């Protein structure tokens, strides 16, 4: 076993962490793209947009959505 391979009992946990983190990344990517649409005004900086979307409520929404998405995809994986 190489040093980078997690022990077998930790693999499911790492899978959950990676998949949930990816869904959270997609959520924040979508929010960031929305900050730069024509509706939100021109001239916004990246720092302003990041400050605008990095809120505790957005993180909570992203985390809950990611967990729901993970459970749904796991259900579909096992069902199909």
N, C-alpha and C positions, 0 to 999 in steps of 0.2 A: 504494500500500500504506500503510495507516494504521500509526502507531507501535505500536498494540496487537496487530497481526496478526503472528504469528511467521513467520519465513522458511519456505518450503515444506519444506526439509529437516529442520526441527525439529518439524513438526506431528506426525509419528508418535511422537516421543519425548514430546512434551507430552501426547499422548493416553494413552500408557502411564502417565505420572506421574499424570494426573488420575484415570484409572480405578482404578489401584492405591490411590491416596489415598482414593478413595471407598469401596472395599472395606474398607480399614483403619478408616475412620470408622465404617462399619456394624459392624465387629467390636467396636470400643471402645464404641459405643452399646449393643450387646447386653450387653457386660460390665457397663456402668454400670447398665443396667436390672436386671440380675441382682443387683447389690449392694443394691437397694432392695426386693427381694421379702420376703415375710413370713418366709421361712426364715432369712434373714440377720440378722434382728433389727430392731426399730424404734429410732429415735433416731439412726441413723447420719447424719453430715453429708456434704455433697457433697465437702468437702475430704478427709474420711476415705476415702470411696469412691474418689475419684480417686487418692489415695495408694496405696490397696489394689490398683488395677488397672494403674497406670502402672509396670510393671516391665519390665526388659529382655527377660525370657522371653516375656511377653505381646506385646511389640512384635515379637519375632522370629517368634512364631507368627502374628501378624497379617500380617506382611510375606510370609512363605512362603505362607500361605493366599491372600493377595491375588494373588500372582504366579501361583499355580496356577489360581485363578479367572479371572484375565485370560487365561491361555493357553487355558483351556477355552472361554471365551466367544469368543475370536478364532477358534478352530477351528470352533465352531458357526456363527459369522458367515460364514466362508468356505465351509463345507460346505453351508449352507442357501442 
